[in-house]
Amino acid sequence: PEKAVGINANRIVSICRLVSLRPEDVGGDAIDYLREGLISNSESPSNTHFLVEKAEDVLEYRAMMCVVRLCNVGLSRYVGYDNAEPEVAGSRVWNAWYVTKGEVRALGMLLQTAASEANKYKRRYLSSKKRSVGGSTTTSSGAAMKVREEGACPLNYTLPLLDRL
């Protein structure tokens, strides 16, 4: 059997956690968490990266959806990609096709893995929020599960965070 390849995606997921972080995350202490992390990171010359560690399920859900979004952006570069294998194996055209096919496959697998993880976190979060109201069960997802689909973070969200740091 083939050996599994271990991939450490901590930096990628950490960046996605960072861009998905909200003030109410990390037990409502996200701003102090960032402040302390950035200060300790800048004081130690051996630390080259500030990693946002795994916290609660809602942040992990948003981080995985960020990975999904990055994969979708990467895959959008290949719109109109011709999947047909060129006739002459080993030619420049064939080599380019082979590399492109590998990139598309890798992005697709990463997208599927991240989407599966996001769904797992969403289901776990939603099941923890189920509550009985008058004998019936309702589910509350709230703003914590909202994910930005496109574009940069709106400036009116970013500026108050910068003032707090």
MARFI-599842 format. One line per 2 residues: number of its first residue (from 1); for each residue x, y, z of N, C-alpha, C, O, CB. Coordinates in Angstrom, 1 decimal. Glycine has a CB too. Example, Ala and Ser with C-alpha at 12.3 -4.5 7.8 and 13.67 -1.06 7.14 Angstrom:
2
1	13.2,-5.7,7.8,12.3,-4.5,7.8,13.2,-3.3,7.8,14.2,-3.3,8.5,11.3,-4.5,9.0  12.8,-2.2,7.1,13.7,-1.1,7.1,12.9,0.0,7.9,13.4,1.1,8.0,14.1,-0.6,5.7;
% end
This chain:
165
1	0.8,-1.2,0.0,0.0,0.0,0.0,0.9,1.3,0.0,2.0,1.3,0.5,-0.9,0.0,1.2  0.3,2.3,-0.6,1.0,3.6,-0.6,1.1,4.2,0.8,0.1,4.0,1.6,0.4,4.6,-1.6;
3	2.2,4.9,1.1,2.3,5.6,2.4,1.5,6.9,2.3,1.5,7.6,1.3,3.7,5.8,2.7  0.8,7.2,3.4,0.1,8.5,3.4,1.1,9.6,3.6,2.1,9.5,4.2,-0.9,8.5,4.6;
5	0.8,10.7,2.9,1.6,11.9,3.0,1.0,12.8,4.1,-0.1,13.2,4.1,1.7,12.7,1.7  1.9,13.1,5.1,1.5,14.0,6.2,1.7,15.4,5.8,2.8,15.8,5.5,2.2,13.7,7.5;
7	0.6,16.2,5.8,0.7,17.6,5.5,0.4,18.4,6.7,-0.7,18.2,7.3,-0.2,18.0,4.3  1.2,19.3,7.0,1.0,20.2,8.1,0.4,21.5,7.6,1.1,22.3,7.0,2.2,20.5,9.0;
9	-0.9,21.7,7.7,-1.5,22.9,7.2,-1.8,23.9,8.2,-2.6,24.8,8.0,-2.9,22.5,6.5  -1.1,23.9,9.4,-1.3,24.8,10.5,-1.2,26.3,10.0,-2.0,27.1,10.5,-0.3,24.5,11.6;
11	-0.2,26.6,9.2,-0.1,28.0,8.9,-1.2,28.5,8.0,-1.7,29.6,8.2,1.3,28.2,8.1  -1.6,27.7,7.0,-2.7,28.1,6.2,-4.0,28.2,7.0,-4.7,29.3,6.9,-3.0,27.0,5.1;
13	-4.3,27.3,7.8,-5.5,27.3,8.6,-5.4,28.5,9.7,-6.4,29.1,9.9,-5.8,26.0,9.4  -4.2,28.7,10.2,-4.1,29.8,11.2,-4.3,31.1,10.5,-5.0,32.0,11.1,-2.6,29.8,11.7;
15	-3.9,31.3,9.3,-4.2,32.6,8.6,-5.7,32.7,8.3,-6.2,33.8,8.5,-3.4,32.6,7.2  -6.3,31.6,8.0,-7.8,31.6,7.8,-8.5,31.9,9.1,-9.5,32.6,9.1,-8.3,30.3,7.2;
17	-8.0,31.4,10.2,-8.5,31.7,11.5,-8.4,33.2,11.8,-9.3,33.9,12.3,-7.9,30.9,12.7  -7.2,33.7,11.5,-6.9,35.2,11.7,-7.9,36.0,10.9,-8.5,37.0,11.5,-5.5,35.5,11.3;
19	-8.1,35.8,9.7,-9.0,36.6,8.9,-10.5,36.4,9.2,-11.3,37.2,8.8,-8.7,36.4,7.4  -10.7,35.2,9.8,-12.1,34.9,10.2,-12.5,35.3,11.6,-13.6,35.2,12.1,-12.4,33.5,10.0;
21	-11.5,35.7,12.4,-11.6,36.0,13.8,-12.6,37.2,14.0,-12.5,38.2,13.3,-10.3,36.3,14.4  -13.4,37.1,15.0,-14.3,38.2,15.4,-14.1,38.5,16.9,-13.6,37.6,17.6,-15.8,37.7,15.2;
23	-14.4,39.7,17.3,-14.1,40.1,18.7,-14.7,39.1,19.8,-14.1,38.9,20.9,-14.6,41.4,19.0  -15.8,38.5,19.5,-16.5,37.6,20.4,-15.9,36.2,20.4,-16.3,35.4,21.3,-17.9,37.5,20.1;
25	-14.9,35.9,19.6,-14.3,34.6,19.5,-13.3,34.5,20.7,-13.0,35.5,21.4,-13.5,34.4,18.2  -12.7,33.3,20.9,-11.8,33.0,21.9,-12.4,33.4,23.3,-11.8,34.1,24.1,-10.4,33.8,21.7;
27	-13.6,32.9,23.5,-14.3,33.2,24.7,-14.6,34.7,25.0,-14.7,35.1,26.1,-13.5,32.7,25.9  -14.8,35.5,23.9,-15.0,36.9,24.0,-13.8,37.7,24.2,-13.9,38.9,24.5,-16.0,37.1,25.1;
29	-12.6,37.1,24.1,-11.4,37.8,24.4,-10.4,37.8,23.2,-9.2,37.8,23.4,-10.7,37.1,25.6  -11.0,37.9,22.0,-10.2,37.8,20.8,-9.2,38.9,20.7,-8.1,38.8,20.2,-11.1,37.7,19.6;
31	-9.6,40.1,21.1,-8.7,41.3,20.9,-7.5,41.2,21.8,-6.4,41.4,21.4,-9.5,42.6,21.2  -7.7,40.8,23.1,-6.6,40.6,24.0,-5.7,39.4,23.5,-4.5,39.5,23.7,-7.1,40.4,25.4;
33	-6.3,38.4,23.0,-5.6,37.3,22.5,-4.7,37.7,21.3,-3.5,37.3,21.3,-6.6,36.2,22.0  -5.2,38.5,20.4,-4.4,39.0,19.3,-3.3,39.9,19.8,-2.1,39.8,19.4,-5.2,39.8,18.3;
35	-3.6,40.8,20.7,-2.6,41.8,21.3,-1.5,41.0,21.9,-0.3,41.3,21.7,-3.3,42.7,22.3  -1.8,40.1,22.8,-0.8,39.3,23.5,0.1,38.5,22.6,1.3,38.4,22.7,-1.4,38.4,24.6;
37	-0.6,37.9,21.6,0.1,37.1,20.6,1.1,37.9,19.8,2.2,37.5,19.5,-0.8,36.4,19.7  0.6,39.1,19.3,1.5,39.9,18.5,2.7,40.5,19.3,3.8,40.6,18.8,0.7,41.1,17.9;
39	2.4,40.8,20.6,3.5,41.4,21.5,4.5,40.3,21.7,5.7,40.5,21.6,2.9,41.9,22.8  4.1,39.1,22.1,5.0,38.0,22.4,5.8,37.6,21.2,6.9,37.2,21.2,4.3,36.8,23.0;
41	5.1,37.6,20.0,5.8,37.3,18.8,6.8,38.3,18.4,7.9,37.9,17.9,4.7,37.2,17.6  6.6,39.6,18.6,7.5,40.6,18.3,8.7,40.6,19.2,9.8,41.1,18.9,6.9,42.0,18.2;
43	8.5,40.2,20.5,9.6,40.2,21.5,10.6,39.0,21.3,11.7,39.1,21.8,9.0,40.1,22.9  10.2,38.0,20.6,11.0,36.8,20.4,11.5,36.8,19.0,10.7,36.5,18.1,10.3,35.5,20.9;
45	12.8,36.9,18.8,13.3,36.9,17.4,13.2,35.5,16.7,13.2,35.4,15.5,14.8,37.3,17.3  13.1,34.5,17.5,12.9,33.2,16.9,11.5,32.9,16.4,11.3,32.0,15.5,13.3,32.1,18.0;
47	10.5,33.6,16.9,9.2,33.5,16.4,9.0,34.3,15.1,9.1,35.5,15.1,8.1,34.0,17.4  8.8,33.6,14.0,8.6,34.3,12.7,7.1,34.4,12.3,6.8,35.1,11.4,9.4,33.7,11.6;
49	6.3,33.5,13.0,4.9,33.5,12.6,4.1,33.5,13.9,4.3,32.8,14.8,4.6,32.2,11.8  3.0,34.3,13.8,2.0,34.3,14.9,0.9,33.3,14.4,0.2,33.6,13.4,1.5,35.7,15.2;
51	0.7,32.2,15.1,-0.3,31.3,14.7,-1.5,31.4,15.6,-1.4,31.4,16.8,0.3,29.8,14.8  -2.7,31.6,15.0,-3.9,31.6,15.8,-4.3,30.1,16.0,-4.6,29.4,15.0,-5.1,32.4,15.0;
53	-4.3,29.7,17.2,-4.6,28.3,17.6,-6.1,28.0,17.4,-6.9,28.9,17.4,-4.1,28.0,19.0  -6.4,26.7,17.4,-7.7,26.3,17.3,-8.5,26.7,18.6,-8.0,26.6,19.7,-7.8,24.7,17.2;
55	-9.7,27.2,18.3,-10.5,27.7,19.5,-11.9,26.9,19.4,-11.9,25.7,19.4,-10.7,29.2,19.4  -12.9,27.7,19.4,-14.2,27.1,19.4,-14.7,26.7,18.0,-14.1,27.1,17.0,-15.3,28.0,20.0;
57	-15.7,25.9,17.9,-16.2,25.3,16.7,-16.6,26.4,15.6,-16.4,26.2,14.4,-17.4,24.4,16.9  -17.2,27.5,16.1,-17.6,28.5,15.1,-16.5,29.1,14.4,-16.6,29.4,13.2,-18.5,29.6,15.8;
59	-15.4,29.4,15.1,-14.2,29.9,14.4,-13.6,28.9,13.5,-13.1,29.2,12.4,-13.1,30.3,15.5  -13.5,27.6,13.9,-13.0,26.6,13.0,-13.9,26.4,11.8,-13.4,26.2,10.6,-13.0,25.2,13.7;
61	-15.2,26.5,11.9,-16.1,26.5,10.8,-15.8,27.6,9.8,-15.6,27.4,8.6,-17.6,26.6,11.2  -15.6,28.9,10.3,-15.3,30.0,9.5,-14.0,29.9,8.8,-13.8,30.2,7.7,-15.4,31.3,10.2;
63	-13.0,29.3,9.6,-11.7,29.1,9.0,-11.7,28.1,7.9,-11.0,28.3,6.8,-10.7,28.6,10.1  -12.4,27.0,8.0,-12.5,26.0,7.0,-13.2,26.6,5.8,-12.9,26.3,4.6,-13.3,24.7,7.5;
65	-14.3,27.4,6.0,-14.9,28.0,4.9,-14.0,29.0,4.2,-14.1,29.2,3.0,-16.2,28.8,5.4  -13.1,29.6,4.9,-12.1,30.5,4.3,-11.2,29.7,3.4,-10.8,30.1,2.3,-11.2,31.2,5.4;
67	-10.8,28.5,3.8,-10.0,27.6,3.0,-10.8,27.2,1.7,-10.2,27.2,0.6,-9.6,26.3,3.8  -12.0,26.9,1.9,-12.9,26.6,0.8,-12.9,27.7,-0.2,-12.8,27.5,-1.4,-14.4,26.2,1.2;
69	-13.1,28.9,0.3,-13.1,30.1,-0.6,-11.8,30.3,-1.3,-11.8,30.6,-2.5,-13.4,31.4,0.3  -10.6,30.1,-0.6,-9.3,30.2,-1.3,-9.2,29.2,-2.4,-8.7,29.4,-3.5,-8.2,30.0,-0.3;
71	-9.7,27.9,-2.1,-9.6,26.9,-3.2,-10.5,27.2,-4.4,-10.1,27.1,-5.5,-10.1,25.5,-2.6  -11.7,27.8,-4.1,-12.6,28.2,-5.2,-12.0,29.3,-6.0,-12.1,29.3,-7.3,-13.9,28.7,-4.6;
73	-11.3,30.2,-5.4,-10.6,31.3,-6.1,-9.5,30.6,-7.0,-9.3,31.0,-8.2,-10.0,32.3,-5.2  -8.7,29.7,-6.4,-7.7,29.0,-7.2,-8.2,28.3,-8.3,-7.7,28.3,-9.4,-6.9,28.1,-6.3;
75	-9.3,27.5,-8.1,-9.9,26.8,-9.2,-10.5,27.6,-10.3,-10.6,27.2,-11.4,-11.0,25.9,-8.6  -11.0,28.9,-9.9,-11.5,29.8,-10.9,-10.5,30.1,-12.0,-10.9,30.6,-13.1,-12.1,31.0,-10.2;
77	-9.2,30.0,-11.7,-8.2,30.3,-12.7,-8.2,29.3,-13.8,-7.7,29.5,-14.9,-6.8,30.3,-12.0  -8.8,28.1,-13.6,-8.8,27.1,-14.5,-10.2,26.9,-15.3,-10.4,25.9,-15.9,-8.5,25.8,-13.9;
79	-11.0,28.0,-15.2,-12.3,27.9,-16.0,-11.9,27.8,-17.5,-11.1,28.5,-18.0,-13.1,29.2,-15.7  -12.6,26.8,-18.1,-12.3,26.6,-19.5,-11.1,25.7,-19.7,-10.7,25.5,-20.9,-12.1,27.9,-20.2;
81	-10.6,25.1,-18.6,-9.4,24.2,-18.7,-9.8,23.0,-19.5,-10.8,22.3,-19.3,-9.0,23.8,-17.3  -9.0,22.6,-20.5,-9.2,21.5,-21.3,-8.7,20.2,-20.6,-7.4,20.1,-20.5,-8.6,21.7,-22.7;
83	-9.5,19.3,-20.2,-9.1,18.2,-19.5,-8.6,17.0,-20.4,-8.1,16.0,-19.9,-10.3,17.7,-18.6  -8.7,17.2,-21.7,-8.3,16.1,-22.6,-6.8,16.0,-22.6,-6.1,17.0,-22.8,-8.9,16.4,-24.0;
85	-6.3,14.7,-22.5,-4.9,14.5,-22.5,-4.3,14.7,-23.9,-4.9,14.1,-24.9,-4.6,13.1,-21.9  -3.2,15.4,-24.0,-2.6,15.6,-25.3,-2.1,14.2,-25.8,-1.8,13.3,-25.1,-1.4,16.6,-25.3;
87	-2.0,14.1,-27.2,-1.6,12.8,-27.8,-0.2,12.4,-27.5,0.1,11.3,-27.4,-1.9,12.9,-29.2  0.7,13.4,-27.5,2.2,13.1,-27.4,2.6,13.2,-25.9,2.8,14.3,-25.4,3.0,14.0,-28.3;
89	2.8,12.0,-25.3,3.2,12.0,-23.9,4.7,12.5,-23.9,5.5,12.1,-24.7,3.1,10.6,-23.3  5.0,13.3,-22.9,6.3,13.8,-22.7,6.6,15.1,-23.4,7.7,15.7,-23.2,7.3,12.8,-23.2;
91	5.7,15.5,-24.3,5.9,16.8,-25.0,5.7,18.0,-24.0,5.2,17.8,-22.9,4.9,16.9,-26.2  6.1,19.2,-24.4,5.8,20.4,-23.5,4.4,20.5,-23.2,4.0,20.8,-22.1,6.4,21.6,-24.2;
93	3.5,20.3,-24.2,2.1,20.5,-24.0,1.6,19.4,-23.0,0.8,19.8,-22.2,1.3,20.4,-25.4  2.1,18.2,-23.2,1.6,17.1,-22.3,2.1,17.4,-20.9,1.3,17.3,-19.9,2.2,15.8,-22.8;
95	3.4,17.9,-20.7,3.9,18.2,-19.4,3.1,19.3,-18.7,2.8,19.3,-17.5,5.4,18.6,-19.5  2.8,20.4,-19.5,2.0,21.5,-19.0,0.6,21.0,-18.5,0.1,21.3,-17.5,1.8,22.6,-20.0;
97	0.0,20.1,-19.4,-1.3,19.5,-19.1,-1.3,18.7,-17.8,-2.2,18.8,-16.9,-1.8,18.6,-20.2  -0.2,17.9,-17.6,0.0,17.0,-16.5,0.1,17.9,-15.2,-0.5,17.5,-14.2,1.2,16.1,-16.6;
99	0.9,18.9,-15.2,1.0,19.8,-14.0,-0.3,20.5,-13.7,-0.7,20.6,-12.6,2.1,20.9,-14.3  -1.0,21.0,-14.7,-2.2,21.7,-14.5,-3.3,20.7,-14.0,-4.0,21.1,-13.0,-2.8,22.3,-15.9;
101	-3.3,19.5,-14.5,-4.3,18.5,-14.0,-4.0,18.2,-12.5,-4.9,18.1,-11.7,-4.2,17.2,-14.8  -2.7,18.2,-12.1,-2.3,17.9,-10.7,-2.8,19.1,-9.9,-3.2,18.9,-8.7,-0.8,17.7,-10.6;
103	-2.6,20.3,-10.3,-3.0,21.5,-9.5,-4.5,21.5,-9.3,-5.0,21.8,-8.2,-2.6,22.8,-10.3  -5.3,21.2,-10.4,-6.7,21.2,-10.3,-7.2,20.1,-9.3,-8.0,20.3,-8.5,-7.4,20.9,-11.7;
105	-6.5,18.9,-9.4,-6.9,17.8,-8.5,-6.6,18.2,-7.0,-7.4,17.9,-6.2,-6.1,16.5,-8.9  -5.4,18.7,-6.8,-5.0,19.1,-5.4,-5.9,20.1,-4.8,-6.3,20.0,-3.7,-3.5,19.6,-5.4;
107	-6.2,21.1,-5.6,-7.2,22.1,-5.1,-8.5,21.5,-4.9,-9.2,21.9,-3.9,-7.3,23.3,-6.1  -9.0,20.7,-5.7,-10.3,20.0,-5.5,-10.3,19.1,-4.3,-11.3,19.1,-3.6,-10.6,19.1,-6.8;
109	-9.2,18.4,-4.0,-9.1,17.6,-2.8,-9.1,18.4,-1.6,-9.8,18.1,-0.6,-7.9,16.6,-2.9  -8.3,19.5,-1.6,-8.3,20.4,-0.5,-9.6,21.0,-0.2,-10.1,21.1,0.9,-7.2,21.5,-0.7;
111	-10.3,21.4,-1.3,-11.6,22.0,-1.2,-12.6,21.0,-0.5,-13.3,21.4,0.4,-12.2,22.5,-2.5  -12.6,19.8,-1.0,-13.5,18.8,-0.5,-13.2,18.5,1.0,-14.1,18.3,1.8,-13.4,17.5,-1.3;
113	-11.9,18.4,1.4,-11.6,18.1,2.7,-12.0,19.3,3.7,-12.6,19.0,4.7,-10.0,17.9,2.8  -11.7,20.5,3.2,-12.1,21.7,4.1,-13.6,21.8,4.2,-14.1,22.1,5.2,-11.5,23.0,3.5;
115	-14.3,21.5,3.1,-15.8,21.6,3.1,-16.4,20.5,4.0,-17.3,20.8,4.8,-16.4,21.5,1.7  -15.8,19.3,4.0,-16.2,18.3,4.9,-16.0,18.6,6.4,-16.9,18.4,7.2,-15.5,17.0,4.6;
117	-14.8,19.2,6.7,-14.5,19.7,8.0,-15.5,20.8,8.4,-16.0,20.8,9.6,-13.1,20.1,8.1  -15.7,21.7,7.5,-16.6,22.8,7.8,-18.0,22.3,8.2,-18.7,22.7,9.1,-16.7,23.8,6.7;
119	-18.5,21.3,7.4,-19.8,20.7,7.7,-19.9,20.0,9.0,-20.9,20.1,9.7,-20.2,19.7,6.6  -18.7,19.4,9.4,-18.7,18.7,10.7,-18.8,19.7,11.8,-19.5,19.5,12.8,-17.3,17.9,10.8;
121	-18.0,20.8,11.7,-18.1,21.9,12.7,-19.5,22.5,12.8,-20.0,22.9,13.8,-17.0,22.9,12.5  -20.1,22.7,11.6,-21.4,23.3,11.6,-22.5,22.4,12.2,-23.3,22.9,13.0,-21.8,23.6,10.1;
123	-22.4,21.1,11.9,-23.4,20.2,12.5,-23.2,20.2,14.0,-24.1,20.2,14.8,-23.2,18.8,11.9  -21.9,20.1,14.5,-21.6,20.1,15.9,-22.2,21.4,16.6,-22.8,21.3,17.7,-20.1,19.9,16.2;
125	-21.9,22.5,16.0,-22.4,23.8,16.5,-23.9,23.8,16.6,-24.5,24.2,17.6,-21.8,25.0,15.7  -24.5,23.5,15.5,-26.0,23.5,15.4,-26.6,22.5,16.4,-27.6,22.9,17.0,-26.5,23.2,14.0;
127	-26.0,21.4,16.6,-26.6,20.4,17.6,-26.4,20.9,19.0,-27.2,20.6,19.8,-25.9,19.0,17.4  -25.4,21.7,19.2,-25.2,22.3,20.6,-26.2,23.4,20.8,-26.4,23.8,22.0,-23.8,22.7,20.8;
129	-26.7,24.0,19.8,-27.6,25.1,19.9,-29.1,24.8,19.8,-30.0,25.6,20.0,-27.3,26.2,18.8  -29.3,23.5,19.6,-30.7,23.0,19.6,-31.3,23.2,21.0,-30.7,22.9,22.0,-30.9,21.5,19.1;
131	-32.5,23.8,21.0,-33.2,23.9,22.3,-34.6,23.6,22.1,-35.2,23.8,21.1,-32.9,25.4,22.8  -35.1,23.2,23.2,-36.6,22.8,23.2,-37.4,24.1,23.5,-37.2,24.7,24.6,-36.8,21.7,24.2;
133	-38.3,24.4,22.7,-39.2,25.5,22.9,-40.6,25.0,22.8,-41.1,24.7,21.8,-39.0,26.7,21.9  -41.3,24.9,24.0,-42.7,24.5,24.0,-42.9,23.1,23.4,-43.9,22.8,22.8,-43.5,25.4,23.2;
135	-41.9,22.2,23.7,-42.0,20.8,23.2,-41.4,20.6,21.8,-41.2,19.5,21.4,-43.4,20.4,23.2  -41.2,21.7,21.1,-40.6,21.5,19.7,-39.2,21.9,19.8,-38.7,22.7,20.6,-41.4,22.3,18.7;
137	-38.4,21.4,18.8,-37.0,21.7,18.8,-36.7,22.7,17.7,-37.2,22.5,16.5,-36.1,20.4,18.6  -36.0,23.7,18.0,-35.6,24.7,17.0,-34.1,24.8,17.0,-33.4,24.5,18.0,-36.3,26.1,17.2;
139	-33.6,25.3,15.9,-32.1,25.5,15.8,-31.8,26.9,15.5,-32.4,27.6,14.7,-31.6,24.6,14.6  -30.8,27.4,16.3,-30.4,28.8,16.1,-29.0,28.9,15.7,-28.1,28.4,16.4,-30.6,29.6,17.5;
141	-28.7,29.4,14.5,-27.3,29.5,14.1,-26.7,30.8,14.4,-25.5,30.8,14.7,-27.3,29.3,12.6  -27.4,31.9,14.3,-26.8,33.2,14.7,-25.8,33.7,13.8,-25.4,33.1,12.8,-26.3,33.1,16.1;
143	-25.3,34.9,14.2,-24.3,35.6,13.4,-22.9,34.9,13.4,-22.1,35.1,12.5,-24.1,37.0,13.9  -22.7,34.1,14.4,-21.4,33.4,14.6,-21.0,32.5,13.4,-19.9,32.3,13.1,-21.3,32.6,15.8;
145	-22.1,32.0,12.7,-21.8,31.1,11.6,-21.8,31.8,10.2,-21.7,31.1,9.2,-22.9,30.0,11.6  -22.0,33.1,10.2,-22.0,33.8,8.9,-20.6,33.9,8.4,-19.7,34.1,9.1,-22.6,35.2,9.1;
147	-20.5,33.6,7.1,-19.2,33.6,6.4,-19.3,34.6,5.2,-20.2,34.5,4.4,-18.8,32.2,5.9  -18.3,35.4,5.1,-18.2,36.3,4.0,-17.9,35.6,2.8,-16.9,34.8,2.8,-17.2,37.5,4.3;
149	-18.6,35.7,1.7,-18.4,35.0,0.5,-17.4,35.6,-0.5,-16.7,34.8,-1.2,-19.7,34.8,-0.2  -17.3,36.9,-0.5,-16.4,37.5,-1.5,-16.0,38.9,-1.0,-16.6,39.5,-0.2,-17.1,37.6,-2.9;
151	-14.9,39.3,-1.6,-14.4,40.6,-1.3,-13.6,40.7,0.1,-13.6,39.8,0.9,-15.5,41.6,-1.3  -13.0,41.9,0.3,-12.3,42.1,1.5,-13.2,42.5,2.6,-14.4,42.8,2.4,-11.3,43.3,1.3;
153	-12.7,42.4,3.8,-13.5,42.7,5.0,-13.9,44.2,4.9,-13.0,45.0,4.7,-12.7,42.5,6.3  -15.1,44.5,5.1,-15.5,45.9,5.1,-14.8,46.8,6.0,-14.5,46.4,7.2,-17.1,46.1,5.3;
155	-14.4,48.0,5.6,-13.6,48.9,6.4,-14.3,49.2,7.7,-13.6,49.4,8.7,-13.3,50.2,5.6  -15.6,49.4,7.7,-16.3,49.7,9.0,-16.2,48.6,10.0,-16.5,48.8,11.2,-17.7,50.0,8.7;
157	-15.8,47.4,9.6,-15.6,46.3,10.6,-14.1,46.3,11.1,-13.8,46.0,12.2,-15.9,44.9,10.0  -13.2,46.7,10.2,-11.8,46.6,10.5,-11.3,47.8,11.4,-10.6,47.5,12.3,-11.0,46.6,9.2;
159	-11.8,49.0,11.1,-11.3,50.1,11.9,-11.5,50.0,13.4,-10.6,50.4,14.1,-11.9,51.4,11.3  -12.7,49.6,13.8,-12.9,49.5,15.3,-11.9,48.5,15.9,-11.5,48.7,17.0,-14.3,49.1,15.6;
161	-11.6,47.4,15.2,-10.7,46.5,15.7,-9.3,47.1,15.9,-8.6,46.8,16.8,-10.6,45.2,14.8  -8.9,47.8,14.9,-7.5,48.5,14.9,-7.5,49.5,16.1,-6.4,49.6,16.7,-7.2,49.2,13.6;
163	-8.6,50.2,16.3,-8.6,51.1,17.5,-8.4,50.4,18.8,-7.8,51.0,19.7,-9.9,51.9,17.5  -8.9,49.2,18.9,-8.8,48.4,20.1,-7.4,47.9,20.4,-7.0,47.6,21.5,-9.8,47.3,20.1;
165	-6.6,47.7,19.3,-5.2,47.1,19.4,-4.4,48.3,19.9,-3.2,48.1,20.1,-4.7,46.5,18.1;
% end
